[in-house]
Amino acid sequence: MVCATTGQMEAANETKTPPQAAIPPISGQELDNAVASWLRFPLIALVVMMHISFFYHFSGEYSPWFKSLDIWSSRIDAYPIALTVIRLLQNVVTCVAIPLFLFISGYFYFSNIGRLTPSVWLAKTNRRLASLVLPYFVWNILAFAQIYVFWHVLGHEDTFMDWAVSFNGGNASDYVGRGSVLGSFAFIVAGGTISPGDVLPRPLFEQFWFIRDLFVFCLFSPVFWFLLKRKWVGTLVVAVSLLAISFLDRGGSLFTLKNLFFESVFFGIGAFLAIHKISFSDISLPVRWWVLGIYAGLVFIDFNWDVWQFPPSWGLAHNAVHVSGIVFGSLTILAWIAQGLKVGELLPHKFLAGATFFVFCSQTVGSRIFEVTIWRLLPEQSEFEIFVGFIFFTAFVLAFSVTLFWILRRFAPIGLLPLSGGRK
């Protein structure tokens, strides 16, 4: 008997086991959908990190750590590394979250639309009445009811949510305590009050300005369509708009027409790409290393601008650097998430993506629970523990909201629908 050689045995095995067909990598609209779905929860984590007002609590209002409101002159020397990293995260890195949400919203509002006819606009508006307007009113009504019960029924001078909502420089309880119940309710839920420096009213839950403004953009989607439907005109509009916001001093308030215009630009960029069937993944992937390098440089300049003590007359130049950082930061995130999903290094997380809107709505509740319970127990120790406290604060709010979403989804799905705008 003749023994088969090793080569003959390998050849025989190859003939018995046909090679598996390679899975074609996703691209275009399919990849855009995957990127948007994957990004939702990380972006809301950045929003929560931006909203937890960590520096405020160093003042001693809720924590024994810091006793002075002027934290940069009183404590930055004691904890330079921890506070510098926290400031970098809260003041620079997280700034890409809201523009990216607006970009994605604009992109998917106009995706798969051949033409924005009145019937298409009406159908989309009706859907957003359920997904945006309904939870806007439900959450603000619940907040109003809680404040009113604490103030008028229980006679408390402070309420559970009092710190999180403010009106005219005071707290919500001060305002709800005035006038009739119906008048207070209608005024607050319809839009809130206009504080000094504001032009637009503040909702009772301040983070709901984003929901309100997003619905306004959807209502005015025919304007976006008209301006962007011709490619060369749309390109010019986008370019001029980006240049305008780069040198636009928005001031310190979110509730101004300047800030509304700033938001509309990012919604419009997404709309422009969708109208002309341009995949943001396909255009960002080839330049991912370039945009990453540019973004890193812009972050370094933006963060150190005050340290380098440029003259105040250079303020618009700083704003241009900051806006450019947002643009290149957004491109960087889109490109690298697309790359990870394309090669299979990132896996989808449908549950967390579905919980994103609920986390956005309920984050203030989790933050307040942390402030009045755990926060008071944290001692001032070292830079490492201060930074861990910051991360733990963010993680607690996310875990609280996700857990509450899961409980409602599991045991009270009907009750979840108005709170999440139908998302489950």
Buried (B, 14 or more C-beta within 10 A) or exposed (E): EEEEEEEEEEEEEEEEEEEEEEEEEBBEBEBBBBBBBBBBBBBBBBBBBBBBBBBBBBBEEBBEBBEEEEBEEBBBEEBEEBBBBBBBBBBBBBBBBBBBBBBBBBBBBBBEBEEBEEEBBEEBBEEBEEBBBBBBBBBBBBBBEBBBEBBEEEEBEEBBBBBBBBBBEEBBBBBBBEEEEEEBBEBBBEBBBBBEEBEBBBBBBBBBBBBBBBBBBBEEBEEBBEBBBEEEEBEEBBEEBBEBBBEBEBEEBBBBEBBBBBBBBBBBBBBBBBBBEBBBBBEBBEEBEEBBEBBBBBBBBBBEBEEEEEEEEEEEBBBBBBBBBBBBBBBBBBBBBBBBBBEEEBEEBEEBBBBBBBBBBBBBBBBBBBBEEEBEEBEBEEBEBBBBBBEBBBBBBBEBBBEBBBEBBEEEEEEBBBBBBBBB
